[in-house]
Amino acid sequence: MSTPDAEQQQRRMSFLPNLQHLPNPMARKDRRKSMHFNPTNQPRSRWMLHLQATMWRILMGIGMLLHKIAPPRPPKPNFTENIPATVSGKPGMIPLNFYVPRDWETQKRLWERQPQSKFRDEILEEDEEEDGAPSKSKNRRVSTALSDFGQNFRRKSFTARRWGGYPVVINFHGGGFTIGTATDDARWCGTVVDECNAVVITVDYRRAPENPFPIAVEDGVDAVLWVHDHADSLGIDREKIALSGFSSGGNMAFTVPLRLYQQQTDFEDDGQAEQAIVDEVAENARQAAPPENMDSASSSSTAVPPNSDHIVEITPDMPPPKIPEQQSKTRTAVTATAKRTPEVRIRCIVPWYPSVDYTRTREERRAGQMRKDHELPAIFTDLFDESYLHPPKSVNLDSPYLSPGVAPTSLLQHALPQEIIMTTCESDMLLDEGEAFRDRLRAPPLSKNVVYTMVEGVAHGWDKAPNPLKPTPGVREHYLRVCKELRRVLGAAPGQKEHATNAGPSAAPRESVQVVN
């Protein structure tokens, strides 16, 4: 019996009979390491890239406006926080947009110990809605016979039941690290809030060309660390943190945990670690050996080891003295034990049609695409690559914080969560690298639980079509499918039950704006 993944692969092979003869960059030893060339014939200046990026940002904003007009209208952020950038070393502010459940504001006030009388009606309304009864808070009043003790007891028990347990999904928008905004995924954010009773935070990371690699990824790390540090005031459960992202944001859903792990442990990849050990052994041997200009007739000589303030006598008849062990940054990187930040546990990542391997050229990516009319135009891909991968000769394309698909196995094993919910598009130049990475994550020694779906017959970014009349068919079905997996991983809210809709099983409140037809 064939699996759904095998059936999808067979379907693709029927369209592209020569696909199996294409080179597989994931297994190549001559994988390109850096861009020693520009995608266009004549390199463009940074100010020209900035001008072009600004123009496309305006045009994309118009397209997203049309996308959001379609019914039902997606929600707007409930509030915004600006946090300082610290990881990248480049000063700046990172806006975070918050989408919160309906009872979040009430619960926060209760947690802050504000007067109960201001929120009685809100609490009763929420309780009635949870029980499935129609809301009649205006006609219902709390008896004045309730004592202050009873009110305080109810408030504390209600707070203990609700506050501090919200899951959180931190989302990264797409746009090739160059265009797009944090509100582009508002439909996805609203769906997650309703379906998972979760707080959703979208990160308005700093974009290229003004802020090239790796600033976007490091801004994502800053966002995760800030959310973790402020979990109590946000009502968030630190054990229920998930990351999601679309396109380049899907890349960040993978690379942010990798960079976060490096931030916490000073991890370096396997190749660097092995070379560091070799270099250290060679250096110790060099320091222990007698000086080259030592006279052979001499019976003794002196040597001053590094970081030593005394003379050590070396006698030919005796073994060389032990070199004092020094604290080495390289050794720390190898053992990955020097923690500088709080330990943050990511429970799940949700990448949508991500880019995971920049060692593949754009030509290689396009060669595996099913439909040429669904290709992302070169005017966009050239702009994205030139803007983000700067300067081209200094960016290592096999960096795990750029190409997670070729990252060291040990880093993937420790930095990525066990649960990965991944969605790709059939007519996408990024499909091949996504499937190759899926296979690598599932196979030993990683053995991650990858819940994978390829959406048939759609192009990259299909869920963001600028149609003001109606949302793209099938989008809500796939959003609900992923939310159901998120509830499995993060847990459903108390009393939350699924009910049938035309788009599939939903756990959102029946009066939610996201639930239509």
Disulfide bonds with the S-S distance in Angstrom:
none
